[in-house]
Every structure is written in structure tokens, then in C-alpha cells.
Amino acid sequence: MVVRAYIDESAGRYKTFALGCAIAKGTEWTWVNRDWKRCLERKNRELKRAGRKCISRYHASDCESLHGEFEGWSVEEKKPFVAELLSIINKYHVHILGITLNRSELSEVYPEIKEDRLDRESYAALAWLLFPEIVREAKILDACPTAKVVYEHGNVSQHMMSTFDRWRASNLLDAEIFDSIEKDTWKVLPLQAADLIAFEAMKDRDNQKGPTIRDRRFPLKELMGDKRHGGGRGIHFGKEGLERLRIGNLLAARLSTA
């Protein structure tokens, strides 16, 4: 059985960096794609009737801040739109993973990382940790899965393939399930779902680091709640974990060849 995993990233105000991953059988993604597309089309018909600008996609940070294509929206308009997208993810057997680290802690453990490379190295570190989690979730979905991974192409994701190659070299048995790892654009609708997951994982961690500790946001409550048909987990990779990574010379090996 083919299991597809979609990955996107998000960076926060309080130095949080997150990867979001949505994993499901290929057949499930057919229905997610259909419903996600219908949601966007329905919203665009509403916007067009009102003489307003249509949206090309869901983009988590723009939607949250009401910027970009979401300029002119209200919070009251945003909430049901996001709630419908959440209901689509929860309706099907989509397993979600949100994994985070603090970029300041990464800098402390790896002082050789220059500031302009921090997001890229954060992505590489979390990707290394994400691969075995994808294996775990894929084997929950199917006893003998074949995993296909798609990640959004961008400046910070350029080390995805080299990171996977190094991870595979030391995890040959687990790596056997991976059939392909490809980059693509936000036009692939499941990457928009991964964007939502990454953003909410980032916000949840950022809300614990800011001057005011805030409760878990509604979207993440829904994603991690008991209404879901799929599984969901969040993992924070703290300073102690980064130090173990350093001792294992994993990211250091990547940096030496960057």
C-alpha cells in the first residue's frame, strides 16, 4: 500500500521552528484533495459574488495575520473557513505530526551555524528526526507500506535530500519503505494541509515562550482531539536532544559537507 507524506515548515516570532507532516494512504488523499478543492472553490464563489479578490490557496501565516490574499478578511470570516479545512483533515484517516525546536538553542549547541543559515539547519535537524516518525506512522496505516514523501520547495528545504541520504545510510532497514522523496509547490493541495499543521505546531510552542503564556489554540485542539479518524502527535526537540544529536555527530556531519 502506498502511503504519502507531505511536509512543510513554519518559523515563529519567539525562535520556534516547526515541521508539519500529514500522512495518509494514497486513496485517502484522493478524498482530501476533492474536499479541500471544493472548500476553496466555494469560498472563491462567495468572494467573487461580493466583488472581492479570490484566493489561490490556503496559506497559514497570511490567513492568520489577514495579510496577502487574505487582506480585507475579518476574524469572524476566517474562523469558519479554517474550521472547514480542519474538518476535512479530521474526516479522513490522516495522521499528523508536528515537530519543533528552538533556533536559539540550536545556535547554542552548534555555534558554528551562521545566522543566515539557521532556518536551513533547523529544517535539516527536524527532517532527520521526522523520517523515523514517518516510518512509525506509515506502519500503523499499513503492515507493509511504501512511502512517498513530498515537501514544499523553498530556500530552507534545500538540504532535505542530503539529510535523507545520510539518515538512510545509518537506518537501512527503516529506509527500505521509502520509494521517493520529491519537492513540489503549494499548488499540491496536501502541502497546504501540512502548512496548517506546521503553523499550529509553531504557534503552540511560541505561545509557551512569549511574555504571556497562552492556552492551546482552537485549530490545534481540533487536530489533536478525539474527533479525528487519524492519529496525531506533537514532538518538541529541546536542548538536551540537540546535544545528543551533537554527540552523535549527525548534524555536524551535514554541516561539514554543506
NORKACOR-V346664 format. One record per residue. N is the residue number from 0. RES is the residue in one small letter. SS is DSSP state (2 for helix, 1 for strand, 0 for the rest). NEAR is the number of other C-alpha atoms within 8 Angstrom. Layout:
((N & RES & SS & NEAR) (N & RES & SS & NEAR))
This chain:
((0 & m & 0 & 7) (1 & v & 1 & 9) (2 & v & 1 & 14) (3 & r & 1 & 12) (4 & a & 1 & 13) (5 & y & 1 & 13) (6 & i & 1 & 15) (7 & d & 1 & 13) (8 & e & 1 & 12) (9 & s & 1 & 12) (10 & a & 1 & 11) (11 & g & 0 & 10) (12 & r & 0 & 6) (13 & y & 0 & 7) (14 & k & 0 & 10) (15 & t & 1 & 14) (16 & f & 1 & 16) (17 & a & 1 & 17) (18 & l & 1 & 16) (19 & g & 1 & 19) (20 & c & 1 & 14) (21 & a & 1 & 15) (22 & i & 1 & 14) (23 & a & 1 & 14) (24 & k & 1 & 13) (25 & g & 2 & 9) (26 & t & 2 & 6) (27 & e & 2 & 11) (28 & w & 2 & 10) (29 & t & 2 & 8) (30 & w & 2 & 8) (31 & v & 2 & 12) (32 & n & 2 & 10) (33 & r & 2 & 8) (34 & d & 2 & 9) (35 & w & 2 & 11) (36 & k & 2 & 9) (37 & r & 2 & 8) (38 & c & 2 & 10) (39 & l & 2 & 11) (40 & e & 2 & 8) (41 & r & 2 & 8) (42 & k & 2 & 9) (43 & n & 2 & 10) (44 & r & 2 & 8) (45 & e & 2 & 8) (46 & l & 2 & 11) (47 & k & 2 & 10) (48 & r & 2 & 7) (49 & a & 0 & 6) (50 & g & 0 & 6) (51 & r & 0 & 7) (52 & k & 0 & 7) (53 & c & 0 & 8) (54 & i & 0 & 9) (55 & s & 0 & 5) (56 & r & 0 & 8) (57 & y & 0 & 8) (58 & h & 0 & 9) (59 & a & 2 & 9) (60 & s & 2 & 7) (61 & d & 2 & 11) (62 & c & 2 & 11) (63 & e & 2 & 8) (64 & s & 2 & 6) (65 & l & 0 & 12) (66 & h & 0 & 10) (67 & g & 2 & 6) (68 & e & 2 & 10) (69 & f & 2 & 10) (70 & e & 0 & 7) (71 & g & 0 & 6) (72 & w & 0 & 8) (73 & s & 0 & 7) (74 & v & 2 & 6) (75 & e & 2 & 6) (76 & e & 2 & 8) (77 & k & 2 & 11) (78 & k & 2 & 8) (79 & p & 2 & 8) (80 & f & 2 & 9) (81 & v & 2 & 9) (82 & a & 2 & 9) (83 & e & 2 & 9) (84 & l & 2 & 10) (85 & l & 2 & 11) (86 & s & 2 & 8) (87 & i & 2 & 11) (88 & i & 2 & 12) (89 & n & 2 & 14) (90 & k & 2 & 8) (91 & y & 0 & 11) (92 & h & 0 & 13) (93 & v & 0 & 14) (94 & h & 1 & 11) (95 & i & 1 & 14) (96 & l & 1 & 12) (97 & g & 1 & 14) (98 & i & 1 & 15) (99 & t & 1 & 15) (100 & l & 1 & 14) (101 & n & 1 & 11) (102 & r & 2 & 12) (103 & s & 2 & 7) (104 & e & 2 & 11) (105 & l & 2 & 13) (106 & s & 2 & 11) (107 & e & 2 & 7) (108 & v & 2 & 10) (109 & y & 0 & 8) (110 & p & 0 & 8) (111 & e & 0 & 5) (112 & i & 0 & 9) (113 & k & 0 & 7) (114 & e & 2 & 5) (115 & d & 2 & 5) (116 & r & 2 & 8) (117 & l & 2 & 11) (118 & d & 2 & 11) (119 & r & 2 & 12) (120 & e & 2 & 10) (121 & s & 2 & 12) (122 & y & 2 & 16) (123 & a & 2 & 13) (124 & a & 2 & 9) (125 & l & 2 & 13) (126 & a & 2 & 12) (127 & w & 2 & 11) (128 & l & 2 & 8) (129 & l & 2 & 9) (130 & f & 2 & 10) (131 & p & 2 & 9) (132 & e & 2 & 8) (133 & i & 2 & 10) (134 & v & 2 & 10) (135 & r & 2 & 8) (136 & e & 2 & 10) (137 & a & 2 & 13) (138 & k & 2 & 10) (139 & i & 2 & 7) (140 & l & 2 & 10) (141 & d & 0 & 8) (142 & a & 0 & 6) (143 & c & 0 & 7) (144 & p & 0 & 12) (145 & t & 1 & 10) (146 & a & 1 & 13) (147 & k & 1 & 12) (148 & v & 1 & 12) (149 & v & 1 & 13) (150 & y & 1 & 13) (151 & e & 1 & 12) (152 & h & 0 & 9) (153 & g & 0 & 6) (154 & n & 2 & 6) (155 & v & 2 & 9) (156 & s & 2 & 12) (157 & q & 0 & 9) (158 & h & 0 & 10) (159 & m & 2 & 10) (160 & m & 2 & 8) (161 & s & 2 & 8) (162 & t & 2 & 12) (163 & f & 2 & 11) (164 & d & 2 & 8) (165 & r & 2 & 9) (166 & w & 2 & 10) (167 & r & 2 & 10) (168 & a & 2 & 7) (169 & s & 2 & 6) (170 & n & 0 & 8) (171 & l & 2 & 8) (172 & l & 2 & 5) (173 & d & 2 & 9) (174 & a & 2 & 8) (175 & e & 0 & 7) (176 & i & 0 & 10) (177 & f & 1 & 10) (178 & d & 1 & 8) (179 & s & 1 & 7) (180 & i & 1 & 10) (181 & e & 1 & 7) (182 & k & 1 & 8) (183 & d & 1 & 10) (184 & t & 0 & 8) (185 & w & 0 & 9) (186 & k & 0 & 7) (187 & v & 0 & 8) (188 & l & 2 & 10) (189 & p & 2 & 11) (190 & l & 2 & 16) (191 & q & 2 & 12) (192 & a & 2 & 10) (193 & a & 2 & 14) (194 & d & 2 & 15) (195 & l & 2 & 11) (196 & i & 2 & 15) (197 & a & 2 & 17) (198 & f & 2 & 15) (199 & e & 2 & 11) (200 & a & 2 & 16) (201 & m & 2 & 15) (202 & k & 2 & 9) (203 & d & 2 & 11) (204 & r & 2 & 10) (205 & d & 2 & 13) (206 & n & 2 & 12) (207 & q & 2 & 9) (208 & k & 2 & 9) (209 & g & 0 & 8) (210 & p & 0 & 4) (211 & t & 0 & 7) (212 & i & 0 & 8) (213 & r & 0 & 6) (214 & d & 0 & 5) (215 & r & 0 & 8) (216 & r & 0 & 8) (217 & f & 2 & 6) (218 & p & 2 & 10) (219 & l & 2 & 12) (220 & k & 2 & 9) (221 & e & 2 & 11) (222 & l & 2 & 12) (223 & m & 0 & 10) (224 & g & 0 & 7) (225 & d & 0 & 4) (226 & k & 0 & 6) (227 & r & 0 & 13) (228 & h & 0 & 9) (229 & g & 0 & 10) (230 & g & 0 & 10) (231 & g & 1 & 9) (232 & r & 1 & 8) (233 & g & 1 & 8) (234 & i & 1 & 8) (235 & h & 1 & 7) (236 & f & 1 & 11) (237 & g & 0 & 9) (238 & k & 2 & 9) (239 & e & 2 & 7) (240 & g & 2 & 8) (241 & l & 2 & 12) (242 & e & 2 & 9) (243 & r & 2 & 8) (244 & l & 2 & 10) (245 & r & 2 & 12) (246 & i & 2 & 7) (247 & g & 0 & 6) (248 & n & 0 & 8) (249 & l & 2 & 9) (250 & l & 2 & 10) (251 & a & 2 & 8) (252 & a & 2 & 8) (253 & r & 2 & 11) (254 & l & 2 & 7) (255 & s & 2 & 6) (256 & t & 0 & 5) (257 & a & 0 & 4))
